[in-house]
Structures are given as C-alpha cells and as structure tokens.
C-alpha cells in the first residue's frame, strides 16, 4: 500500500505561510519500531494499518514573508522583510496508512524591518528604516494530510493546518539613530492555507533507503494583528507611529521538497518555498 503523493497545503491562521509537506507520509511510514509482532499485529495487518503513531521535530525558517499594511492610504504599504523561526515537537496519528492528523507544540520568534512610511502617522514622509523584535513565544498548530489518488509510484493528496502564536513586541528601533522604544506590546499572528501537489517514490540500491521528491502549490491568507496601536517615539516630537494590521501580499505559493526514508520507519524531510515567501523547513519523524 505504497502511494506517494501530490501535496495539498494547509488550513491555518497565521501570518507566515506553512510548509506543504509530503502528502505521502501517511503511507511511507509502514513499519513500527514498537508494534510489529505485538498483540496488535497478531490480529492481522488491518488493525496495524488502522492506527499509527509518529513523533518528531518540526522546524520552519522563513527568510521573508511578504506582507503589506492593510491600509489603502499608506504611501508605501509593503513590508520590506519579515523573518520567522519556529522550532517545535511533532505528534502524528495515522489512520489506515492514508490520513495523518498532526499537532505541533513549540516556540516562534519574529523580526520585522521596513521604512517609516509603513507605520508613520502625521510624520510626513518618514524614510527612516525601523525594526521590530518579537522574542520567542509559545506557538502551536493542528492539521491533517491525506491521499486523494494513487497511480503506480505517483500520489495526489491534500493537507490542512492551523497555526497560532501571540508574539510580544518588545523593541521598536529607528535604525538611523539606534534608539529603541521598549513597548512590551502583545500582538496576534495567524494564518490559514490549502493546496495540492505531487510526489514520486524512487528506490535505491541500498536496502531500506527510499527517496520521495515532491512539488506543490498552495493558497493562504492570514493576519498579523496590531489593532492600530499608536505611540510616540522618544526624541520624535513632530508625530507618532500607528501599527496597522498586516496581511499577505500574495495568496499563492510554490514548494519543492524531498523525503529520505529509512526502513519505512524513520524519515527526514527538507522543503523550500517561494512566491508568497522565501522559506526552508526541516522535519524528522519516526513511527512507533
């Protein structure tokens, strides 16, 4: 029962687009390090295939999530750079080697830099570059992946995910002077995503080693909520800044990735993403 996937993306409520991932994962991990030969498998393969548990590591590193200010009258609404770094534990429950339901628990940090046009209010044409720092905070996500159709070594599938983090804005810095305002302001960061893709399984000359490359496309949306927080910056007496909500510049993206499987029990996945963001994700998991 080896199907290898077209990938569909994710449902999620956060601001950086999520990894598409390899939809074939549910069928790739067929051997358990704990259950094979156990009481479960004495009743036949049906029960062993009905339920499976995998755990692993989830790392998502976004060099730039392309965002813009959600205000039509802002003269320069595009945010120049938004970086995110997520490190989390991954737990997956598999059903019939077809459907994966998963969750991640970890931390996410953010940094945002752009020119003053984006948030200046009554400051005129503020061209000074600004930077905002959000230290690592607890983040979580839930989602699912599944196979739609299989043909030989090809598979077509879907994926959905929800992610959320409530980052704390600590530093707002005008980079021309190096002066910072320490705000300690709560925000909300959320996004949803959906998509499709395709994967193909390649066997190797080494026993138990398999490579599964895949491509995918996705649609996503989201919101980085500042709730129009307004404040005056130290040393700037002619106006103030208003932190408007941010939304994605693009609603679609592309992904290319590869999963290396070992004995159908453990695997390592690497994925790159473009168009709506520039990002790299790494996942490792093992079936119990």
C-alpha positions, 0 to 999 in steps of 0.5 A: 500500500505504497502511494506517494503523493501530490501535496495539498497545503494547509488550513491555518491562521497565521501570518507566515505561510506553512510548509506543504509537506509530503502528502505521502507520509501517511503511507511511507511510514509502514513499519513500527519500531514498537508494534510489529509482532505485538498483540496488535499485529497478531490480529492481522495487518488491518488493525496495524494499518488502522492506527499509527503513531509518529513523533518528531521535530518540526522546524520552519525558517522563513527568510521573508514573508511578504506582507503589506499594511492593510491600509489603502492610504499608506504611501508605501504599504509593503513590508520590506522583510519579515523573518520567522523561526519556529522550532517545535515537537511533532505528534502524528496519528495515522489512520489506515496508512492514508490520513495523518492528523498532526499537532505541533507544540513549540516556540516562534520568534519574529523580526520585522524591518521596513521604512517609516512610511509603513507605520508613520502617522502625521510624520510626513514622509518618514524614510527612516528604516525601523525594526521590530523584535518579537522574542520567542513565544509559545506557538502551536498548530493542528492539521491533517494530510491525506491521499486523494489518488494513487497511480503506480509510484505517483500520489495526489493528496491534500493537507490542512493546518492551523497555526497560532502564536501571540508574539510580544513586541518588545523593541521598536528601533529607528535604525538611523539613530539606534534608539529603541522604544521598549513597548512590551506590546502583545500582538496576534499572528495567524494564518490559514492555507490549502493546496495540492501537489505531487510526489514520486517514490524512487528506490535505491540500491541500498536496502531500506533507503527510499527517496520521495521528491515532491512539488506543490502549490498552495493558497493562504491568507492570514493576519498579523494583528496590531489593532492600530496601536499608536505611540510616540517615539522618544526624541520624535516630537513632530508625530507618532507611529500607528501599527496597522494590521498586516496581511499577505501580499500574495495568496499563492505559493510554490514548494519543492521538497524531498523525503529520505526514508529509512526502513519505512520507519524513520524519515527526514524531510527538507522543503523550500518555498517561494512566491508568497515567501522565501522559506526552508523547513526541516522535519524528522519523524519516526513511527512507533 
